[in-house]
Amino acid sequence: LRPLLDNLISPMQSNFISGKSTIDNAIILEEVIHSMKSSRFKLNLEKAYDRMDWRFLHRVLCDFGFPDKIISLILHGITSTSLCLLWNGKCSEQFLPKRGLR
């Protein structure tokens, strides 16, 4: 499975990659926001994986020949989460995402 993943995962990916951390992205984002406070342009942080349809992902994994058990584990990891937004130091009510990869 590892050789297949090396070809599919971008070198910029930091989640769930050995030797990388999601915190790295948070630190970079904080630095960007800090440096942009005096700028006059909008920074769009939305990425393609934010719009990933879970049914499409299921079809692609099947087409690539992933075993059903692996597909179930992947989809469970993606669909079994709840999110909340941290706004001014307070967490919003939790909500369930309907698409996207975390």
Jmol script that loads the backbone (N, CA, C; Angstrom):
load data "model"
ATOM      1  N   LEU A   1       0.829  -1.194   0.000  1.00  0.00           N
ATOM      2  CA  LEU A   1       0.000   0.000   0.000  1.00  0.00           C
ATOM      3  C   LEU A   1       0.873   1.256   0.000  1.00  0.00           C
ATOM      4  N   ARG A   2       2.013   1.196   0.669  1.00  0.00           N
ATOM      5  CA  ARG A   2       2.897   2.361   0.784  1.00  0.00           C
ATOM      6  C   ARG A   2       3.329   2.912  -0.581  1.00  0.00           C
ATOM      7  N   PRO A   3       3.777   2.060  -1.545  1.00  0.00           N
ATOM      8  CA  PRO A   3       4.182   2.609  -2.849  1.00  0.00           C
ATOM      9  C   PRO A   3       3.040   3.333  -3.555  1.00  0.00           C
ATOM     10  N   LEU A   4       1.833   2.837  -3.415  1.00  0.00           N
ATOM     11  CA  LEU A   4       0.677   3.482  -4.029  1.00  0.00           C
ATOM     12  C   LEU A   4       0.432   4.845  -3.396  1.00  0.00           C
ATOM     13  N   LEU A   5       0.517   4.925  -2.082  1.00  0.00           N
ATOM     14  CA  LEU A   5       0.274   6.186  -1.379  1.00  0.00           C
ATOM     15  C   LEU A   5       1.318   7.238  -1.720  1.00  0.00           C
ATOM     16  N   ASP A   6       2.574   6.820  -1.902  1.00  0.00           N
ATOM     17  CA  ASP A   6       3.625   7.781  -2.253  1.00  0.00           C
ATOM     18  C   ASP A   6       3.313   8.504  -3.554  1.00  0.00           C
ATOM     19  N   ASN A   7       2.610   7.838  -4.474  1.00  0.00           N
ATOM     20  CA  ASN A   7       2.253   8.461  -5.753  1.00  0.00           C
ATOM     21  C   ASN A   7       0.981   9.290  -5.669  1.00  0.00           C
ATOM     22  N   LEU A   8       0.157   9.040  -4.672  1.00  0.00           N
ATOM     23  CA  LEU A   8      -1.126   9.733  -4.561  1.00  0.00           C
ATOM     24  C   LEU A   8      -1.101  10.931  -3.625  1.00  0.00           C
ATOM     25  N   ILE A   9      -0.206  10.936  -2.649  1.00  0.00           N
ATOM     26  CA  ILE A   9      -0.195  11.979  -1.627  1.00  0.00           C
ATOM     27  C   ILE A   9       0.789  13.074  -2.008  1.00  0.00           C
ATOM     28  N   SER A  10       0.308  14.295  -1.995  1.00  0.00           N
ATOM     29  CA  SER A  10       1.148  15.453  -2.317  1.00  0.00           C
ATOM     30  C   SER A  10       2.241  15.632  -1.271  1.00  0.00           C
ATOM     31  N   PRO A  11       3.424  16.096  -1.685  1.00  0.00           N
ATOM     32  CA  PRO A  11       4.474  16.378  -0.706  1.00  0.00           C
ATOM     33  C   PRO A  11       4.074  17.492   0.267  1.00  0.00           C
ATOM     34  N   MET A  12       3.060  18.276  -0.083  1.00  0.00           N
ATOM     35  CA  MET A  12       2.592  19.352   0.788  1.00  0.00           C
ATOM     36  C   MET A  12       1.643  18.841   1.871  1.00  0.00           C
ATOM     37  N   GLN A  13       1.168  17.603   1.742  1.00  0.00           N
ATOM     38  CA  GLN A  13       0.267  17.012   2.730  1.00  0.00           C
ATOM     39  C   GLN A  13       0.986  16.871   4.067  1.00  0.00           C
ATOM     40  N   SER A  14       0.308  17.236   5.150  1.00  0.00           N
ATOM     41  CA  SER A  14       0.948  17.105   6.460  1.00  0.00           C
ATOM     42  C   SER A  14       0.134  16.263   7.440  1.00  0.00           C
ATOM     43  N   ASN A  15      -1.141  16.048   7.175  1.00  0.00           N
ATOM     44  CA  ASN A  15      -1.954  15.224   8.077  1.00  0.00           C
ATOM     45  C   ASN A  15      -1.652  13.751   7.876  1.00  0.00           C
ATOM     46  N   PHE A  16      -1.476  13.051   8.965  1.00  0.00           N
ATOM     47  CA  PHE A  16      -1.308  11.602   8.963  1.00  0.00           C
ATOM     48  C   PHE A  16      -0.093  11.132   8.161  1.00  0.00           C
ATOM     49  N   ILE A  17       0.939  11.964   8.077  1.00  0.00           N
ATOM     50  CA  ILE A  17       2.168  11.614   7.375  1.00  0.00           C
ATOM     51  C   ILE A  17       3.289  11.547   8.407  1.00  0.00           C
ATOM     52  N   SER A  18       4.031  10.462   8.389  1.00  0.00           N
ATOM     53  CA  SER A  18       5.125  10.287   9.341  1.00  0.00           C
ATOM     54  C   SER A  18       6.134  11.428   9.219  1.00  0.00           C
ATOM     55  N   GLY A  19       6.483  12.020  10.345  1.00  0.00           N
ATOM     56  CA  GLY A  19       7.459  13.107  10.365  1.00  0.00           C
ATOM     57  C   GLY A  19       6.862  14.480  10.114  1.00  0.00           C
ATOM     58  N   LYS A  20       5.551  14.555   9.846  1.00  0.00           N
ATOM     59  CA  LYS A  20       4.886  15.841   9.634  1.00  0.00           C
ATOM     60  C   LYS A  20       3.764  15.982  10.651  1.00  0.00           C
ATOM     61  N   SER A  21       3.326  17.212  10.863  1.00  0.00           N
ATOM     62  CA  SER A  21       2.295  17.453  11.861  1.00  0.00           C
ATOM     63  C   SER A  21       1.301  18.490  11.364  1.00  0.00           C
ATOM     64  N   THR A  22       0.040  18.305  11.720  1.00  0.00           N
ATOM     65  CA  THR A  22      -0.991  19.289  11.408  1.00  0.00           C
ATOM     66  C   THR A  22      -0.662  20.624  12.061  1.00  0.00           C
ATOM     67  N   ILE A  23       0.017  20.578  13.180  1.00  0.00           N
ATOM     68  CA  ILE A  23       0.373  21.801  13.901  1.00  0.00           C
ATOM     69  C   ILE A  23       1.266  22.689  13.040  1.00  0.00           C
ATOM     70  N   ASP A  24       2.088  22.074  12.183  1.00  0.00           N
ATOM     71  CA  ASP A  24       2.922  22.865  11.274  1.00  0.00           C
ATOM     72  C   ASP A  24       2.055  23.798  10.434  1.00  0.00           C
ATOM     73  N   ASN A  25       0.938  23.272   9.905  1.00  0.00           N
ATOM     74  CA  ASN A  25       0.038  24.101   9.101  1.00  0.00           C
ATOM     75  C   ASN A  25      -0.597  25.201   9.938  1.00  0.00           C
ATOM     76  N   ALA A  26      -0.955  24.901  11.169  1.00  0.00           N
ATOM     77  CA  ALA A  26      -1.549  25.913  12.043  1.00  0.00           C
ATOM     78  C   ALA A  26      -0.560  27.039  12.321  1.00  0.00           C
ATOM     79  N   ILE A  27       0.692  26.691  12.533  1.00  0.00           N
ATOM     80  CA  ILE A  27       1.724  27.707  12.788  1.00  0.00           C
ATOM     81  C   ILE A  27       1.932  28.566  11.548  1.00  0.00           C
ATOM     82  N   ILE A  28       2.001  27.926  10.389  1.00  0.00           N
ATOM     83  CA  ILE A  28       2.165  28.674   9.136  1.00  0.00           C
ATOM     84  C   ILE A  28       0.976  29.606   8.929  1.00  0.00           C
ATOM     85  N   LEU A  29      -0.238  29.102   9.164  1.00  0.00           N
ATOM     86  CA  LEU A  29      -1.433  29.930   9.011  1.00  0.00           C
ATOM     87  C   LEU A  29      -1.389  31.128   9.946  1.00  0.00           C
ATOM     88  N   GLU A  30      -1.004  30.910  11.191  1.00  0.00           N
ATOM     89  CA  GLU A  30      -0.914  32.014  12.149  1.00  0.00           C
ATOM     90  C   GLU A  30       0.087  33.064  11.673  1.00  0.00           C
ATOM     91  N   GLU A  31       1.224  32.624  11.148  1.00  0.00           N
ATOM     92  CA  GLU A  31       2.226  33.564  10.642  1.00  0.00           C
ATOM     93  C   GLU A  31       1.704  34.334   9.436  1.00  0.00           C
ATOM     94  N   VAL A  32       0.983  33.647   8.552  1.00  0.00           N
ATOM     95  CA  VAL A  32       0.420  34.308   7.372  1.00  0.00           C
ATOM     96  C   VAL A  32      -0.608  35.348   7.799  1.00  0.00           C
ATOM     97  N   ILE A  33      -1.504  34.976   8.703  1.00  0.00           N
ATOM     98  CA  ILE A  33      -2.531  35.918   9.167  1.00  0.00           C
ATOM     99  C   ILE A  33      -1.879  37.124   9.833  1.00  0.00           C
ATOM    100  N   HIS A  34      -0.885  36.883  10.657  1.00  0.00           N
ATOM    101  CA  HIS A  34      -0.190  37.983  11.325  1.00  0.00           C
ATOM    102  C   HIS A  34       0.441  38.929  10.305  1.00  0.00           C
ATOM    103  N   SER A  35       1.074  38.379   9.281  1.00  0.00           N
ATOM    104  CA  SER A  35       1.743  39.230   8.293  1.00  0.00           C
ATOM    105  C   SER A  35       0.751  39.905   7.352  1.00  0.00           C
ATOM    106  N   MET A  36      -0.478  39.372   7.252  1.00  0.00           N
ATOM    107  CA  MET A  36      -1.462  39.929   6.330  1.00  0.00           C
ATOM    108  C   MET A  36      -2.377  40.975   6.961  1.00  0.00           C
ATOM    109  N   LYS A  37      -2.262  41.206   8.242  1.00  0.00           N
ATOM    110  CA  LYS A  37      -3.172  42.154   8.896  1.00  0.00           C
ATOM    111  C   LYS A  37      -3.130  43.531   8.253  1.00  0.00           C
ATOM    112  N   SER A  38      -1.995  43.914   7.714  1.00  0.00           N
ATOM    113  CA  SER A  38      -1.897  45.229   7.084  1.00  0.00           C
ATOM    114  C   SER A  38      -2.108  45.154   5.572  1.00  0.00           C
ATOM    115  N   SER A  39      -2.300  43.966   5.031  1.00  0.00           N
ATOM    116  CA  SER A  39      -2.511  43.820   3.588  1.00  0.00           C
ATOM    117  C   SER A  39      -3.961  44.101   3.236  1.00  0.00           C
ATOM    118  N   ARG A  40      -4.190  44.341   1.947  1.00  0.00           N
ATOM    119  CA  ARG A  40      -5.543  44.650   1.499  1.00  0.00           C
ATOM    120  C   ARG A  40      -6.058  43.637   0.483  1.00  0.00           C
ATOM    121  N   PHE A  41      -5.701  42.405   0.654  1.00  0.00           N
ATOM    122  CA  PHE A  41      -6.259  41.390  -0.231  1.00  0.00           C
ATOM    123  C   PHE A  41      -6.736  40.196   0.577  1.00  0.00           C
ATOM    124  N   LYS A  42      -7.656  39.452  -0.023  1.00  0.00           N
ATOM    125  CA  LYS A  42      -8.284  38.322   0.661  1.00  0.00           C
ATOM    126  C   LYS A  42      -7.478  37.053   0.391  1.00  0.00           C
ATOM    127  N   LEU A  43      -7.285  36.269   1.423  1.00  0.00           N
ATOM    128  CA  LEU A  43      -6.580  35.002   1.317  1.00  0.00           C
ATOM    129  C   LEU A  43      -7.612  33.880   1.338  1.00  0.00           C
ATOM    130  N   ASN A  44      -7.702  33.117   0.250  1.00  0.00           N
ATOM    131  CA  ASN A  44      -8.651  32.013   0.163  1.00  0.00           C
ATOM    132  C   ASN A  44      -7.951  30.733   0.583  1.00  0.00           C
ATOM    133  N   LEU A  45      -8.360  30.163   1.698  1.00  0.00           N
ATOM    134  CA  LEU A  45      -7.727  28.964   2.220  1.00  0.00           C
ATOM    135  C   LEU A  45      -8.455  27.688   1.809  1.00  0.00           C
ATOM    136  N   GLU A  46      -9.517  27.804   1.026  1.00  0.00           N
ATOM    137  CA  GLU A  46     -10.246  26.617   0.609  1.00  0.00           C
ATOM    138  C   GLU A  46      -9.404  25.825  -0.388  1.00  0.00           C
ATOM    139  N   LYS A  47      -9.379  24.545  -0.219  1.00  0.00           N
ATOM    140  CA  LYS A  47      -8.612  23.659  -1.090  1.00  0.00           C
ATOM    141  C   LYS A  47      -9.549  22.649  -1.738  1.00  0.00           C
ATOM    142  N   ALA A  48      -9.052  21.971  -2.748  1.00  0.00           N
ATOM    143  CA  ALA A  48      -9.872  20.988  -3.465  1.00  0.00           C
ATOM    144  C   ALA A  48     -10.410  19.915  -2.527  1.00  0.00           C
ATOM    145  N   TYR A  49      -9.617  19.502  -1.552  1.00  0.00           N
ATOM    146  CA  TYR A  49     -10.086  18.425  -0.669  1.00  0.00           C
ATOM    147  C   TYR A  49     -11.206  18.882   0.261  1.00  0.00           C
ATOM    148  N   ASP A  50     -11.458  20.193   0.364  1.00  0.00           N
ATOM    149  CA  ASP A  50     -12.580  20.686   1.162  1.00  0.00           C
ATOM    150  C   ASP A  50     -13.917  20.340   0.513  1.00  0.00           C
ATOM    151  N   ARG A  51     -13.900  20.096  -0.787  1.00  0.00           N
ATOM    152  CA  ARG A  51     -15.128  19.817  -1.533  1.00  0.00           C
ATOM    153  C   ARG A  51     -15.253  18.350  -1.945  1.00  0.00           C
ATOM    154  N   MET A  52     -14.366  17.519  -1.477  1.00  0.00           N
ATOM    155  CA  MET A  52     -14.363  16.107  -1.878  1.00  0.00           C
ATOM    156  C   MET A  52     -15.665  15.428  -1.465  1.00  0.00           C
ATOM    157  N   ASP A  53     -16.377  14.890  -2.450  1.00  0.00           N
ATOM    158  CA  ASP A  53     -17.614  14.162  -2.198  1.00  0.00           C
ATOM    159  C   ASP A  53     -17.265  12.746  -1.743  1.00  0.00           C
ATOM    160  N   TRP A  54     -17.838  12.312  -0.645  1.00  0.00           N
ATOM    161  CA  TRP A  54     -17.494  11.015  -0.076  1.00  0.00           C
ATOM    162  C   TRP A  54     -17.897   9.858  -0.990  1.00  0.00           C
ATOM    163  N   ARG A  55     -19.013  10.010  -1.717  1.00  0.00           N
ATOM    164  CA  ARG A  55     -19.425   8.946  -2.649  1.00  0.00           C
ATOM    165  C   ARG A  55     -18.410   8.809  -3.780  1.00  0.00           C
ATOM    166  N   PHE A  56     -17.892   9.949  -4.249  1.00  0.00           N
ATOM    167  CA  PHE A  56     -16.864   9.922  -5.290  1.00  0.00           C
ATOM    168  C   PHE A  56     -15.613   9.219  -4.776  1.00  0.00           C
ATOM    169  N   LEU A  57     -15.202   9.546  -3.558  1.00  0.00           N
ATOM    170  CA  LEU A  57     -14.027   8.909  -2.969  1.00  0.00           C
ATOM    171  C   LEU A  57     -14.228   7.393  -2.886  1.00  0.00           C
ATOM    172  N   HIS A  58     -15.419   6.969  -2.483  1.00  0.00           N
ATOM    173  CA  HIS A  58     -15.725   5.537  -2.401  1.00  0.00           C
ATOM    174  C   HIS A  58     -15.573   4.880  -3.771  1.00  0.00           C
ATOM    175  N   ARG A  59     -16.122   5.508  -4.807  1.00  0.00           N
ATOM    176  CA  ARG A  59     -16.018   4.945  -6.165  1.00  0.00           C
ATOM    177  C   ARG A  59     -14.568   4.857  -6.623  1.00  0.00           C
ATOM    178  N   VAL A  60     -13.786   5.905  -6.344  1.00  0.00           N
ATOM    179  CA  VAL A  60     -12.380   5.911  -6.759  1.00  0.00           C
ATOM    180  C   VAL A  60     -11.602   4.807  -6.048  1.00  0.00           C
ATOM    181  N   LEU A  61     -11.818   4.660  -4.753  1.00  0.00           N
ATOM    182  CA  LEU A  61     -11.126   3.605  -4.008  1.00  0.00           C
ATOM    183  C   LEU A  61     -11.502   2.223  -4.545  1.00  0.00           C
ATOM    184  N   CYS A  62     -12.775   2.031  -4.880  1.00  0.00           N
ATOM    185  CA  CYS A  62     -13.208   0.758  -5.474  1.00  0.00           C
ATOM    186  C   CYS A  62     -12.538   0.547  -6.828  1.00  0.00           C
ATOM    187  N   ASP A  63     -12.534   1.597  -7.656  1.00  0.00           N
ATOM    188  CA  ASP A  63     -11.921   1.499  -8.987  1.00  0.00           C
ATOM    189  C   ASP A  63     -10.433   1.191  -8.911  1.00  0.00           C
ATOM    190  N   PHE A  64      -9.758   1.681  -7.874  1.00  0.00           N
ATOM    191  CA  PHE A  64      -8.337   1.401  -7.699  1.00  0.00           C
ATOM    192  C   PHE A  64      -8.100   0.013  -7.108  1.00  0.00           C
ATOM    193  N   GLY A  65      -9.177  -0.670  -6.738  1.00  0.00           N
ATOM    194  CA  GLY A  65      -9.050  -2.032  -6.244  1.00  0.00           C
ATOM    195  C   GLY A  65      -8.702  -2.165  -4.775  1.00  0.00           C
ATOM    196  N   PHE A  66      -8.977  -1.121  -3.994  1.00  0.00           N
ATOM    197  CA  PHE A  66      -8.736  -1.227  -2.555  1.00  0.00           C
ATOM    198  C   PHE A  66      -9.695  -2.261  -1.968  1.00  0.00           C
ATOM    199  N   PRO A  67      -9.243  -3.048  -1.010  1.00  0.00           N
ATOM    200  CA  PRO A  67     -10.134  -4.020  -0.357  1.00  0.00           C
ATOM    201  C   PRO A  67     -11.274  -3.310   0.381  1.00  0.00           C
ATOM    202  N   ASP A  68     -12.432  -3.986   0.438  1.00  0.00           N
ATOM    203  CA  ASP A  68     -13.612  -3.398   1.088  1.00  0.00           C
ATOM    204  C   ASP A  68     -13.329  -2.980   2.526  1.00  0.00           C
ATOM    205  N   LYS A  69     -12.564  -3.781   3.255  1.00  0.00           N
ATOM    206  CA  LYS A  69     -12.275  -3.461   4.658  1.00  0.00           C
ATOM    207  C   LYS A  69     -11.485  -2.152   4.758  1.00  0.00           C
ATOM    208  N   ILE A  70     -10.508  -1.950   3.876  1.00  0.00           N
ATOM    209  CA  ILE A  70      -9.715  -0.709   3.874  1.00  0.00           C
ATOM    210  C   ILE A  70     -10.604   0.476   3.515  1.00  0.00           C
ATOM    211  N   ILE A  71     -11.461   0.287   2.508  1.00  0.00           N
ATOM    212  CA  ILE A  71     -12.379   1.364   2.112  1.00  0.00           C
ATOM    213  C   ILE A  71     -13.276   1.740   3.286  1.00  0.00           C
ATOM    214  N   SER A  72     -13.808   0.738   3.978  1.00  0.00           N
ATOM    215  CA  SER A  72     -14.670   1.007   5.142  1.00  0.00           C
ATOM    216  C   SER A  72     -13.920   1.769   6.224  1.00  0.00           C
ATOM    217  N   LEU A  73     -12.681   1.379   6.489  1.00  0.00           N
ATOM    218  CA  LEU A  73     -11.886   2.071   7.508  1.00  0.00           C
ATOM    219  C   LEU A  73     -11.624   3.524   7.115  1.00  0.00           C
ATOM    220  N   ILE A  74     -11.268   3.741   5.853  1.00  0.00           N
ATOM    221  CA  ILE A  74     -10.999   5.104   5.378  1.00  0.00           C
ATOM    222  C   ILE A  74     -12.255   5.961   5.501  1.00  0.00           C
ATOM    223  N   LEU A  75     -13.373   5.448   4.993  1.00  0.00           N
ATOM    224  CA  LEU A  75     -14.614   6.227   5.025  1.00  0.00           C
ATOM    225  C   LEU A  75     -15.105   6.450   6.452  1.00  0.00           C
ATOM    226  N   HIS A  76     -14.923   5.472   7.325  1.00  0.00           N
ATOM    227  CA  HIS A  76     -15.316   5.665   8.727  1.00  0.00           C
ATOM    228  C   HIS A  76     -14.490   6.794   9.356  1.00  0.00           C
ATOM    229  N   GLY A  77     -13.203   6.823   9.064  1.00  0.00           N
ATOM    230  CA  GLY A  77     -12.341   7.875   9.608  1.00  0.00           C
ATOM    231  C   GLY A  77     -12.728   9.260   9.131  1.00  0.00           C
ATOM    232  N   ILE A  78     -13.285   9.337   7.937  1.00  0.00           N
ATOM    233  CA  ILE A  78     -13.666  10.630   7.364  1.00  0.00           C
ATOM    234  C   ILE A  78     -15.062  11.050   7.815  1.00  0.00           C
ATOM    235  N   THR A  79     -15.997  10.102   7.844  1.00  0.00           N
ATOM    236  CA  THR A  79     -17.403  10.448   8.070  1.00  0.00           C
ATOM    237  C   THR A  79     -17.830  10.421   9.531  1.00  0.00           C
ATOM    238  N   SER A  80     -16.995   9.931  10.419  1.00  0.00           N
ATOM    239  CA  SER A  80     -17.417   9.776  11.817  1.00  0.00           C
ATOM    240  C   SER A  80     -16.925  10.911  12.706  1.00  0.00           C
ATOM    241  N   THR A  81     -16.710  12.051  12.136  1.00  0.00           N
ATOM    242  CA  THR A  81     -16.185  13.170  12.909  1.00  0.00           C
ATOM    243  C   THR A  81     -17.237  14.258  13.085  1.00  0.00           C
ATOM    244  N   SER A  82     -17.086  15.035  14.110  1.00  0.00           N
ATOM    245  CA  SER A  82     -17.890  16.249  14.258  1.00  0.00           C
ATOM    246  C   SER A  82     -16.916  17.407  14.431  1.00  0.00           C
ATOM    247  N   LEU A  83     -17.350  18.577  14.057  1.00  0.00           N
ATOM    248  CA  LEU A  83     -16.495  19.760  14.072  1.00  0.00           C
ATOM    249  C   LEU A  83     -17.131  20.869  14.890  1.00  0.00           C
ATOM    250  N   CYS A  84     -16.320  21.803  15.334  1.00  0.00           N
ATOM    251  CA  CYS A  84     -16.816  23.052  15.900  1.00  0.00           C
ATOM    252  C   CYS A  84     -15.832  24.139  15.499  1.00  0.00           C
ATOM    253  N   LEU A  85     -16.291  25.351  15.483  1.00  0.00           N
ATOM    254  CA  LEU A  85     -15.452  26.486  15.134  1.00  0.00           C
ATOM    255  C   LEU A  85     -15.033  27.212  16.401  1.00  0.00           C
ATOM    256  N   LEU A  86     -13.776  27.566  16.477  1.00  0.00           N
ATOM    257  CA  LEU A  86     -13.280  28.356  17.594  1.00  0.00           C
ATOM    258  C   LEU A  86     -13.326  29.816  17.163  1.00  0.00           C
ATOM    259  N   TRP A  87     -14.194  30.587  17.807  1.00  0.00           N
ATOM    260  CA  TRP A  87     -14.407  31.978  17.423  1.00  0.00           C
ATOM    261  C   TRP A  87     -14.265  32.849  18.662  1.00  0.00           C
ATOM    262  N   ASN A  88     -13.291  33.734  18.646  1.00  0.00           N
ATOM    263  CA  ASN A  88     -13.018  34.609  19.787  1.00  0.00           C
ATOM    264  C   ASN A  88     -12.850  33.808  21.081  1.00  0.00           C
ATOM    265  N   GLY A  89     -12.175  32.676  20.971  1.00  0.00           N
ATOM    266  CA  GLY A  89     -11.881  31.865  22.140  1.00  0.00           C
ATOM    267  C   GLY A  89     -13.009  30.966  22.606  1.00  0.00           C
ATOM    268  N   LYS A  90     -14.149  30.971  21.902  1.00  0.00           N
ATOM    269  CA  LYS A  90     -15.281  30.132  22.287  1.00  0.00           C
ATOM    270  C   LYS A  90     -15.584  29.148  21.165  1.00  0.00           C
ATOM    271  N   CYS A  91     -15.905  27.924  21.574  1.00  0.00           N
ATOM    272  CA  CYS A  91     -16.221  26.875  20.609  1.00  0.00           C
ATOM    273  C   CYS A  91     -17.707  26.936  20.257  1.00  0.00           C
ATOM    274  N   SER A  92     -18.003  26.880  18.958  1.00  0.00           N
ATOM    275  CA  SER A  92     -19.398  26.874  18.511  1.00  0.00           C
ATOM    276  C   SER A  92     -20.028  25.518  18.825  1.00  0.00           C
ATOM    277  N   GLU A  93     -21.314  25.397  18.527  1.00  0.00           N
ATOM    278  CA  GLU A  93     -21.958  24.090  18.636  1.00  0.00           C
ATOM    279  C   GLU A  93     -21.306  23.153  17.630  1.00  0.00           C
ATOM    280  N   GLN A  94     -21.234  21.878  17.983  1.00  0.00           N
ATOM    281  CA  GLN A  94     -20.660  20.907  17.056  1.00  0.00           C
ATOM    282  C   GLN A  94     -21.605  20.689  15.882  1.00  0.00           C
ATOM    283  N   PHE A  95     -21.013  20.387  14.725  1.00  0.00           N
ATOM    284  CA  PHE A  95     -21.804  20.070  13.545  1.00  0.00           C
ATOM    285  C   PHE A  95     -21.105  18.953  12.782  1.00  0.00           C
ATOM    286  N   LEU A  96     -21.864  18.290  11.924  1.00  0.00           N
ATOM    287  CA  LEU A  96     -21.332  17.176  11.147  1.00  0.00           C
ATOM    288  C   LEU A  96     -21.019  17.649   9.732  1.00  0.00           C
ATOM    289  N   PRO A  97     -19.825  17.382   9.243  1.00  0.00           N
ATOM    290  CA  PRO A  97     -19.518  17.737   7.857  1.00  0.00           C
ATOM    291  C   PRO A  97     -20.265  16.801   6.912  1.00  0.00           C
ATOM    292  N   LYS A  98     -20.499  17.262   5.697  1.00  0.00           N
ATOM    293  CA  LYS A  98     -21.194  16.455   4.702  1.00  0.00           C
ATOM    294  C   LYS A  98     -20.276  16.074   3.545  1.00  0.00           C
ATOM    295  N   ARG A  99     -19.120  16.684   3.490  1.00  0.00           N
ATOM    296  CA  ARG A  99     -18.134  16.374   2.453  1.00  0.00           C
ATOM    297  C   ARG A  99     -16.786  16.878   2.921  1.00  0.00           C
ATOM    298  N   GLY A 100     -15.768  16.606   2.154  1.00  0.00           N
ATOM    299  CA  GLY A 100     -14.437  17.089   2.482  1.00  0.00           C
ATOM    300  C   GLY A 100     -13.624  16.065   3.243  1.00  0.00           C
ATOM    301  N   LEU A 101     -12.331  16.291   3.231  1.00  0.00           N
ATOM    302  CA  LEU A 101     -11.390  15.424   3.927  1.00  0.00           C
ATOM    303  C   LEU A 101     -10.704  16.235   4.992  1.00  0.00           C
ATOM    304  N   ARG A 102     -10.488  15.654   6.127  1.00  0.00           N
ATOM    305  CA  ARG A 102      -9.831  16.388   7.191  1.00  0.00           C
ATOM    306  C   ARG A 102      -8.393  15.978   7.316  1.00  0.00           C
TER     307      ARG A 102
END
end "model"
wireframe off; spacefill off
backbone 0.3
color backbone group
